[in-house]
Amino acid sequence: MMIRGAGILLPISSLPSSYGIGTLGKEAYGFVDLLVDIKQKYWQVLPIGPTTYGDSPYQTVSVFAGNHYLIDLDLLVEEGLLKSEEIREYNWGSEYSRVDYEAIYESRYRVLYKAFERFNINDDDFREFDENNDWWLDDYSLFVALKQTGNSGSWTSWDQSIKDRNKEVLELQKKKNFSQINFVKFCQYEFWKQWIRLKEYANSRGVSIVGDIPYYVALDSCDVWCNPERFRIDSDGKPDYVSASVPDKFSSKGQIWGMPLYDWASNEEEIIKWWQSRIKWAAEKFDIIKFNHFSGIIKDYAVPYKAVDLKKAKWFKGPGRKFVNAINQVVGETPIIADTYCGRALIPGVNKLLKKAGWLGTKVLMFAFDDDTSNEYLPHNYDNTEVVVYAGTHDNDTLVGFFRNKTEFELAYLYEYLNITDRKEIPDGIIRAAYQSIGAIAIIQMQDILGLGNEARMNYPSTVGYNWRWRLNSDRLSEKRRTWIRNLAAIYRR
């Protein structure tokens, strides 16, 4: 049973900072203090792994590594590894309210390398971190070092001997790139040291961290390069089919995500063992795990590699209950939230598997008000408390943006349900409904807490270039707004 409470969804990257992107430093601790002040028990973040093309946190270079962009530079100054004036020499972007990934890409590695040059790689804590994590860190550090030293394209375009992981060639590359490999390990050491300290601080103040775990893995990742046999790809690294999504409330035309499918038919046991490693790792790093794309456990929806539409899409059977049982064997006491708000009506068996798993389900209030009183997202239709209620998600419009262009006729049922009379009252009416519900947890995006429009939207599915960039300028939550949220938490025992 989960502790009844409320929380806020805010990616680490969206925190304020002077260096182009949110980090694990002062502002992150300040956000924990804000959560405590407004009586919130949960902080949900998006995936925190190192991103690749498109900057999506759902396509990472490694499922175990942390994103070096999020390392706080001021904390490195405190360690004596950097000087403040050195950090200010670099360009971190001109828009304070937007992440400029191009500027950060050009500058972040350079300033971190300055810190690395002053770091003692014989430090006992660093050596212990290296030894304890060698099962994933060795491969990851080599993969990134290879990309940084002349192999910038996808691993599928590398020299054949490196692509095929020839042992003698890789040993030679390890010696050749010794310093660069240690630099990558240093970045991971600093990231996870900062992350653990932040999590411990949050926990000490009564705040639990909800971490998001993507189901699929990016093709151009260390995970696929090191273990191609786990995925449906040929000897050149080319997938036969890639992940996609049916048309739904997130995208009326469907989506092509482009990640390779797991080869469940040929290598189920090995893939499940690897997933158990992922979950054990995640259970150490988060207080609650949000499992992204739960329906993929039952069936994959996929299109041929490089398809531009869904005309030739197919369904492929997933591992089902065997996978869920394996996860439950290793997750311990860490709760899991199953992302069930995509495709539930299209894939028979999702509800049944969720009950057998014992994981929390999800409800999204934004999709509840279609004049159908049996809509599963309407609070009066919830049949148990083990659900997480969202007002909206990072893949949608903000609440203000979603309802802005609805007609009064379309809004009539919503007005009646929420007992409001004006369009401007909708966002707060939905937030109140989430708090009122029997769901164990209510999670609201920070953009919706602030009442922002689509200028603050986090992601437009099936697009590349302008996503994952929104940031808080500063703490703009007025005392009046804080009082309102505190009162909601108190009234509805959150």
KAVEN-V682099 format. One record per pair of residues at least 12 apart in sequence whose ideal C-beta (glycine too) atoms are under 7 Angstrom apart, sorted by the first residue. I is the first residue (numbers start at 1). J is the second residue. D is the distance in whole Angstrom. If there is no record, write none. Layout:
# KAVEN-V682099
[[I & J & D] [I & J & D]]
This chain:
# KAVEN-V682099
[[2 & 335 & 6] [2 & 360 & 7] [2 & 386 & 7] [2 & 440 & 4] [2 & 441 & 6] [3 & 41 & 7] [4 & 440 & 6] [4 & 493 & 6] [4 & 494 & 6] [5 & 41 & 3] [5 & 42 & 6] [5 & 441 & 6] [5 & 494 & 5] [6 & 40 & 6] [6 & 41 & 7] [6 & 42 & 7] [6 & 435 & 6] [6 & 441 & 7] [6 & 442 & 5] [6 & 489 & 6] [6 & 494 & 4] [7 & 40 & 5] [7 & 41 & 6] [7 & 42 & 3] [7 & 43 & 6] [7 & 44 & 6] [7 & 210 & 7] [7 & 441 & 6] [7 & 443 & 5] [8 & 35 & 7] [8 & 40 & 6] [8 & 43 & 6] [8 & 444 & 6] [8 & 446 & 5] [8 & 449 & 6] [9 & 44 & 4] [9 & 394 & 7] [9 & 443 & 5] [9 & 444 & 7] [9 & 445 & 5] [9 & 446 & 7] [10 & 31 & 7] [10 & 446 & 4] [11 & 45 & 6] [11 & 46 & 4] [12 & 24 & 7] [12 & 28 & 7] [12 & 45 & 6] [12 & 48 & 6] [12 & 70 & 5] [13 & 70 & 7] [13 & 99 & 6] [13 & 468 & 7] [14 & 470 & 6] [14 & 471 & 5] [14 & 472 & 6] [15 & 27 & 4] [15 & 28 & 6] [15 & 31 & 6] [15 & 472 & 6] [16 & 471 & 7] [16 & 472 & 5] [16 & 473 & 6] [16 & 474 & 6] [19 & 73 & 6] [19 & 87 & 7] [19 & 92 & 5] [20 & 92 & 3] [20 & 93 & 5] [20 & 99 & 6] [20 & 100 & 6] [20 & 103 & 6] [20 & 104 & 5] [21 & 69 & 5] [21 & 99 & 5] [21 & 104 & 6] [22 & 471 & 6] [23 & 70 & 5] [23 & 71 & 7] [23 & 72 & 4] [24 & 70 & 6] [24 & 71 & 7] [24 & 72 & 5] [24 & 194 & 4] [24 & 195 & 6] [24 & 198 & 5] [25 & 72 & 3] [25 & 74 & 5] [25 & 75 & 5] [26 & 74 & 7] [28 & 198 & 5] [29 & 198 & 7] [29 & 201 & 6] [32 & 201 & 6] [32 & 202 & 5] [32 & 205 & 6] [32 & 207 & 6] [34 & 475 & 7] [34 & 477 & 7] [35 & 207 & 5] [36 & 205 & 5] [36 & 206 & 7] [36 & 207 & 7] [37 & 482 & 6] [38 & 482 & 5] [38 & 485 & 4] [38 & 486 & 5] [39 & 486 & 5] [39 & 489 & 4] [39 & 490 & 7] [39 & 494 & 7] [40 & 207 & 7] [41 & 206 & 7] [41 & 207 & 6] [41 & 208 & 6] [42 & 207 & 7] [42 & 208 & 5] [42 & 210 & 6] [42 & 441 & 6] [42 & 443 & 7] [43 & 202 & 6] [43 & 207 & 6] [43 & 209 & 6] [43 & 210 & 7] [44 & 210 & 4] [44 & 290 & 7] [44 & 443 & 6] [45 & 209 & 7] [45 & 211 & 6] [45 & 212 & 7] [46 & 212 & 5] [46 & 394 & 6] [47 & 60 & 6] [47 & 212 & 5] [47 & 214 & 6] [48 & 66 & 6] [48 & 67 & 6] [48 & 70 & 7] [49 & 61 & 7] [49 & 62 & 6] [49 & 63 & 6] [49 & 65 & 6] [49 & 66 & 7] [49 & 67 & 6] [50 & 62 & 6] [50 & 65 & 5] [50 & 67 & 5] [50 & 68 & 6] [51 & 67 & 6] [52 & 218 & 6] [52 & 220 & 6] [54 & 464 & 5] [55 & 101 & 5] [55 & 467 & 7] [55 & 468 & 5] [56 & 467 & 7] [56 & 468 & 6] [57 & 468 & 7] [58 & 214 & 5] [59 & 218 & 4] [59 & 259 & 7] [60 & 218 & 6] [60 & 221 & 7] [61 & 144 & 7] [61 & 221 & 5] [61 & 222 & 6] [62 & 140 & 5] [62 & 221 & 6] [62 & 222 & 5] [62 & 223 & 6] [63 & 217 & 6] [63 & 223 & 6] [63 & 278 & 6] [64 & 136 & 4] [64 & 140 & 7] [64 & 281 & 6] [65 & 140 & 5] [65 & 188 & 6] [66 & 188 & 6] [66 & 191 & 4] [66 & 192 & 6] [66 & 195 & 6] [68 & 108 & 7] [68 & 112 & 6] [68 & 187 & 4] [68 & 191 & 6] [69 & 104 & 6] [69 & 108 & 6] [70 & 191 & 7] [71 & 112 & 7] [71 & 187 & 7] [71 & 190 & 5] [71 & 191 & 5] [71 & 194 & 6] [72 & 194 & 6] [73 & 87 & 5] [73 & 111 & 7] [75 & 194 & 6] [76 & 115 & 5] [76 & 190 & 7] [81 & 115 & 4] [81 & 118 & 5] [81 & 119 & 6] [82 & 111 & 7] [82 & 114 & 6] [82 & 115 & 5] [86 & 111 & 7] [86 & 114 & 6] [87 & 111 & 6] [90 & 107 & 4] [90 & 110 & 7] [90 & 111 & 6] [91 & 103 & 5] [91 & 107 & 6] [92 & 104 & 7] [92 & 107 & 6] [96 & 473 & 6] [97 & 471 & 5] [97 & 473 & 5] [98 & 469 & 5] [98 & 470 & 7] [98 & 471 & 6] [99 & 469 & 4] [99 & 471 & 6] [112 & 187 & 6] [113 & 183 & 6] [116 & 183 & 5] [116 & 186 & 5] [119 & 186 & 6] [121 & 182 & 5] [126 & 189 & 5] [129 & 189 & 5] [130 & 185 & 6] [137 & 185 & 6] [137 & 188 & 6] [139 & 222 & 6] [139 & 226 & 5] [140 & 222 & 5] [141 & 181 & 5] [141 & 184 & 4] [141 & 185 & 5] [142 & 170 & 7] [142 & 173 & 7] [142 & 174 & 6] [142 & 181 & 6] [143 & 222 & 4] [143 & 225 & 6] [144 & 184 & 5] [145 & 177 & 4] [145 & 180 & 4] [145 & 181 & 5] [145 & 184 & 6] [146 & 162 & 7] [146 & 173 & 6] [148 & 180 & 6] [149 & 177 & 6] [149 & 180 & 6] [154 & 220 & 4] [155 & 220 & 6] [155 & 225 & 4] [155 & 237 & 7] [156 & 236 & 6] [156 & 237 & 3] [156 & 238 & 7] [163 & 237 & 7] [195 & 285 & 7] [203 & 287 & 7] [208 & 287 & 4] [208 & 288 & 6] [209 & 286 & 5] [209 & 287 & 5] [210 & 286 & 7] [210 & 288 & 4] [210 & 290 & 6] [210 & 337 & 7] [211 & 282 & 6] [211 & 285 & 6] [211 & 286 & 3] [211 & 289 & 6] [211 & 290 & 7] [212 & 290 & 5] [212 & 292 & 6] [213 & 282 & 6] [213 & 289 & 6] [213 & 290 & 7] [213 & 291 & 6] [213 & 292 & 6] [214 & 292 & 5] [215 & 292 & 5] [215 & 293 & 4] [215 & 296 & 5] [216 & 243 & 5] [216 & 257 & 6] [216 & 259 & 4] [217 & 259 & 6] [218 & 259 & 6] [219 & 239 & 7] [219 & 259 & 6] [219 & 260 & 5] [224 & 260 & 6] [229 & 267 & 6] [230 & 262 & 6] [230 & 263 & 6] [230 & 267 & 6] [230 & 270 & 6] [230 & 271 & 5] [230 & 274 & 7] [231 & 260 & 4] [231 & 261 & 7] [231 & 262 & 6] [231 & 263 & 6] [232 & 260 & 6] [232 & 261 & 5] [232 & 263 & 5] [233 & 260 & 5] [238 & 305 & 6] [239 & 260 & 4] [239 & 305 & 5] [240 & 305 & 6] [241 & 261 & 6] [241 & 302 & 4] [241 & 303 & 6] [241 & 304 & 6] [241 & 305 & 7] [241 & 314 & 7] [242 & 256 & 7] [242 & 257 & 7] [242 & 258 & 5] [242 & 259 & 6] [242 & 260 & 6] [242 & 302 & 6] [242 & 303 & 6] [242 & 305 & 6] [243 & 257 & 4] [243 & 258 & 7] [243 & 259 & 5] [243 & 261 & 6] [243 & 300 & 7] [243 & 302 & 6] [244 & 256 & 5] [244 & 257 & 6] [244 & 301 & 5] [244 & 302 & 6] [244 & 303 & 5] [244 & 310 & 6] [244 & 313 & 6] [245 & 257 & 7] [245 & 301 & 6] [245 & 342 & 7] [246 & 301 & 6] [246 & 343 & 6] [246 & 346 & 6] [248 & 342 & 6] [248 & 343 & 6] [249 & 367 & 5] [250 & 342 & 7] [250 & 395 & 5] [250 & 396 & 7] [250 & 461 & 5] [251 & 461 & 5] [251 & 462 & 6] [254 & 310 & 5] [255 & 461 & 5] [255 & 462 & 5] [256 & 303 & 6] [256 & 307 & 7] [256 & 462 & 7] [261 & 300 & 5] [261 & 302 & 6] [261 & 316 & 6] [264 & 318 & 6] [264 & 319 & 5] [268 & 319 & 6] [272 & 319 & 7] [272 & 323 & 6] [272 & 326 & 5] [275 & 326 & 7] [275 & 327 & 7] [276 & 326 & 6] [276 & 327 & 7] [276 & 330 & 5] [279 & 327 & 5] [279 & 330 & 6] [279 & 331 & 5] [280 & 330 & 5] [283 & 331 & 5] [283 & 332 & 6] [283 & 334 & 4] [288 & 334 & 7] [288 & 335 & 5] [288 & 337 & 6] [289 & 334 & 6] [289 & 336 & 5] [290 & 337 & 4] [290 & 339 & 6] [291 & 336 & 5] [291 & 337 & 7] [291 & 338 & 5] [291 & 339 & 6] [292 & 339 & 5] [293 & 339 & 6] [293 & 342 & 7] [294 & 338 & 4] [294 & 339 & 5] [294 & 340 & 5] [294 & 350 & 7] [295 & 342 & 7] [295 & 343 & 4] [295 & 344 & 7] [295 & 347 & 5] [295 & 350 & 5] [296 & 318 & 6] [297 & 318 & 5] [297 & 319 & 6] [297 & 320 & 6] [297 & 323 & 5] [297 & 324 & 7] [297 & 353 & 7] [298 & 318 & 5] [298 & 320 & 6] [298 & 347 & 5] [298 & 349 & 5] [298 & 350 & 6] [298 & 353 & 6] [299 & 315 & 5] [299 & 316 & 7] [299 & 317 & 6] [299 & 318 & 6] [299 & 347 & 5] [300 & 315 & 7] [300 & 316 & 4] [300 & 318 & 6] [301 & 313 & 6] [301 & 315 & 6] [302 & 314 & 6] [302 & 316 & 6] [320 & 353 & 7] [321 & 353 & 6] [321 & 356 & 6] [324 & 353 & 6] [324 & 356 & 7] [324 & 357 & 4] [328 & 357 & 7] [335 & 360 & 6] [336 & 359 & 4] [337 & 359 & 7] [337 & 360 & 5] [337 & 362 & 6] [337 & 388 & 5] [338 & 354 & 6] [338 & 357 & 7] [338 & 359 & 4] [338 & 360 & 7] [338 & 361 & 6] [338 & 362 & 7] [339 & 362 & 6] [340 & 354 & 6] [340 & 361 & 5] [340 & 362 & 5] [341 & 362 & 5] [341 & 364 & 5] [360 & 386 & 5] [360 & 387 & 6] [360 & 388 & 5] [360 & 440 & 7] [361 & 386 & 7] [361 & 387 & 5] [362 & 387 & 6] [362 & 388 & 5] [362 & 390 & 6] [363 & 377 & 5] [363 & 382 & 7] [363 & 387 & 5] [363 & 389 & 5] [363 & 390 & 7] [363 & 439 & 6] [364 & 377 & 6] [364 & 390 & 5] [364 & 392 & 7] [364 & 393 & 6] [365 & 377 & 6] [365 & 389 & 7] [365 & 390 & 7] [365 & 391 & 5] [365 & 430 & 5] [365 & 433 & 6] [365 & 434 & 6] [366 & 391 & 6] [366 & 392 & 4] [366 & 396 & 6] [366 & 399 & 7] [366 & 402 & 6] [369 & 413 & 6] [369 & 414 & 4] [369 & 417 & 7] [371 & 413 & 5] [379 & 433 & 6] [379 & 436 & 7] [379 & 437 & 4] [382 & 437 & 6] [382 & 438 & 5] [382 & 439 & 6] [385 & 438 & 5] [385 & 439 & 7] [385 & 440 & 5] [386 & 440 & 6] [387 & 439 & 4] [387 & 440 & 7] [388 & 439 & 6] [388 & 440 & 7] [388 & 441 & 4] [388 & 443 & 6] [389 & 434 & 5] [389 & 437 & 5] [389 & 439 & 4] [389 & 442 & 5] [390 & 443 & 5] [391 & 430 & 5] [391 & 431 & 6] [391 & 434 & 5] [391 & 444 & 5] [391 & 445 & 7] [391 & 448 & 5] [392 & 445 & 6] [392 & 448 & 6] [394 & 458 & 4] [394 & 459 & 5] [395 & 459 & 5] [395 & 461 & 6] [397 & 454 & 5] [397 & 457 & 6] [398 & 447 & 5] [398 & 448 & 6] [398 & 452 & 6] [398 & 453 & 6] [398 & 454 & 6] [398 & 456 & 6] [398 & 457 & 6] [399 & 426 & 7] [399 & 427 & 4] [399 & 430 & 6] [399 & 448 & 5] [400 & 427 & 6] [400 & 451 & 6] [400 & 452 & 6] [400 & 453 & 5] [401 & 453 & 5] [401 & 454 & 3] [401 & 457 & 6] [403 & 423 & 7] [403 & 426 & 5] [404 & 453 & 7] [411 & 423 & 7] [414 & 426 & 7] [418 & 433 & 6] [427 & 448 & 6] [427 & 451 & 6] [431 & 444 & 6] [431 & 448 & 7] [432 & 488 & 6] [435 & 488 & 5] [435 & 492 & 4] [435 & 494 & 6] [436 & 492 & 6] [442 & 494 & 6] [446 & 472 & 7] [450 & 476 & 6] [450 & 477 & 7] [456 & 470 & 5] [458 & 470 & 6]]
